[in-house]
Amino acid sequence: EGNFPDYKQIIPKSHSTHTVVDTSELLKAVKIASLFAREAANIVRLHITPGEQGLGGRLTVTATSAELGDNVSEISAAVEGQPIEIAFNAKYLLEVLGVMHTAQVSLQTSNPQSPGVLRPVGDDSFVHVIMPMHIAK
């Protein structure tokens, strides 16, 4: 019972970067990075870089551990828009990627302080909004 807030208001309407990547590759990269991110508040950084003429873009997943060192995984991606570095909680990324059953996932981002939007490519019935984590440069 009661009135629920309009959840559609929190879904960003625009983005400056649109990235499409293989779901299983991203899931694997985030799983590995999460092992390194455990002692650092589960922070996993995504460096998204567009390629030439929309081809050959890269998504780099990184995490740092004082005891274990650094982890860097590079994944080929189709990237449209501006390069961006954004950080998310590895647990939340793993949860959403674990329930997406499409071959590719779309990540829409605007800036490092704005939420990211994850959508399975080819399935408009699922939208996941994930809040970024603040990272010091």
C-alpha positions in Angstrom: 0.0 0.0 0.0 1.0 3.6 -0.5 2.6 5.7 -3.1 6.0 4.7 -4.4 8.5 7.2 -5.8 8.9 7.4 -9.5 12.0 5.2 -10.1 12.3 6.4 -13.7 13.6 9.7 -12.4 16.9 8.2 -11.2 17.7 6.6 -14.6 20.0 9.1 -16.4 18.4 10.3 -19.7 21.7 11.1 -21.4 25.3 9.9 -21.5 28.6 11.0 -23.0 30.1 7.5 -23.4 28.4 4.3 -24.6 30.3 1.1 -24.2 29.3 -2.4 -25.5 31.4 -5.3 -24.2 31.2 -9.1 -24.0 29.3 -9.9 -20.8 31.3 -13.0 -19.8 34.7 -11.2 -20.4 33.6 -8.3 -18.2 32.3 -10.7 -15.5 35.6 -12.6 -15.5 37.7 -9.4 -15.3 35.6 -8.0 -12.5 35.7 -11.3 -10.5 39.5 -11.3 -10.7 39.7 -7.6 -9.8 37.4 -8.1 -6.9 40.0 -10.3 -5.2 42.4 -7.4 -5.3 39.8 -4.8 -4.4 38.7 -6.5 -1.1 40.9 -4.5 1.2 40.4 -1.2 -0.7 36.6 -0.8 -0.2 35.9 -3.1 -3.2 36.8 -0.3 -5.6 37.2 -1.4 -9.2 38.2 1.2 -11.7 37.0 1.1 -15.3 39.1 3.0 -17.9 37.1 3.4 -21.1 38.9 4.5 -24.2 37.3 4.9 -27.6 39.2 3.6 -30.7 39.7 5.2 -34.1 36.4 5.8 -36.0 34.5 3.8 -33.3 36.5 0.6 -33.8 39.1 -0.9 -31.4 37.9 0.6 -28.2 39.2 -0.7 -24.9 37.7 -1.2 -21.4 40.4 -1.7 -18.8 39.4 -3.0 -15.4 41.9 -2.3 -12.6 42.1 -2.9 -8.8 44.9 -2.3 -6.3 45.8 -4.2 -3.1 48.5 -3.2 -0.7 49.4 -6.9 -0.1 48.7 -8.4 -3.5 49.7 -5.6 -5.9 47.8 -4.4 -8.9 45.4 -6.2 -11.3 44.8 -5.0 -14.8 42.5 -6.6 -17.4 41.9 -5.3 -20.9 38.8 -6.1 -22.9 38.0 -5.1 -26.4 34.9 -2.9 -26.6 32.8 -0.9 -28.9 33.1 2.6 -27.4 31.2 5.7 -28.6 31.9 9.1 -27.0 34.5 10.4 -24.6 37.1 8.5 -22.7 36.3 8.1 -19.0 37.6 6.7 -15.8 34.9 5.6 -13.3 34.9 3.4 -10.2 32.3 1.0 -9.0 31.9 -1.4 -6.1 33.0 -4.8 -7.4 30.2 -6.6 -5.5 27.5 -4.6 -7.2 29.0 -5.1 -10.6 29.3 -8.8 -10.0 25.7 -9.1 -8.9 24.3 -7.4 -12.0 26.6 -9.1 -14.5 25.8 -12.5 -12.9 22.1 -12.2 -13.8 22.6 -10.9 -17.4 22.2 -13.7 -19.8 23.0 -11.9 -23.1 26.2 -12.2 -25.0 26.9 -8.4 -24.6 26.3 -5.7 -22.1 25.9 -2.0 -22.6 27.4 0.5 -20.1 26.3 4.2 -20.4 28.3 6.8 -18.5 28.4 10.6 -18.3 31.1 11.5 -15.8 32.9 9.9 -12.8 30.3 11.3 -10.3 27.1 10.3 -12.2 25.5 6.8 -12.1 26.2 4.3 -14.8 23.4 2.4 -16.6 23.9 -1.3 -17.5 21.6 -2.9 -20.0 21.8 -6.3 -21.7 22.2 -5.8 -25.4 19.0 -7.0 -27.1 16.8 -7.0 -24.0 15.0 -3.8 -23.3 13.2 -5.2 -20.3 16.2 -4.9 -18.0 17.9 -1.7 -16.8 20.4 -1.5 -13.9 21.5 1.8 -12.4 24.8 1.6 -10.5 26.2 4.5 -8.4 29.9 5.2 -8.8 32.4 5.4 -6.0 34.5 8.5 -5.4 38.2 8.0 -6.3 41.0 10.3 -5.6 43.2 11.1 -8.6 
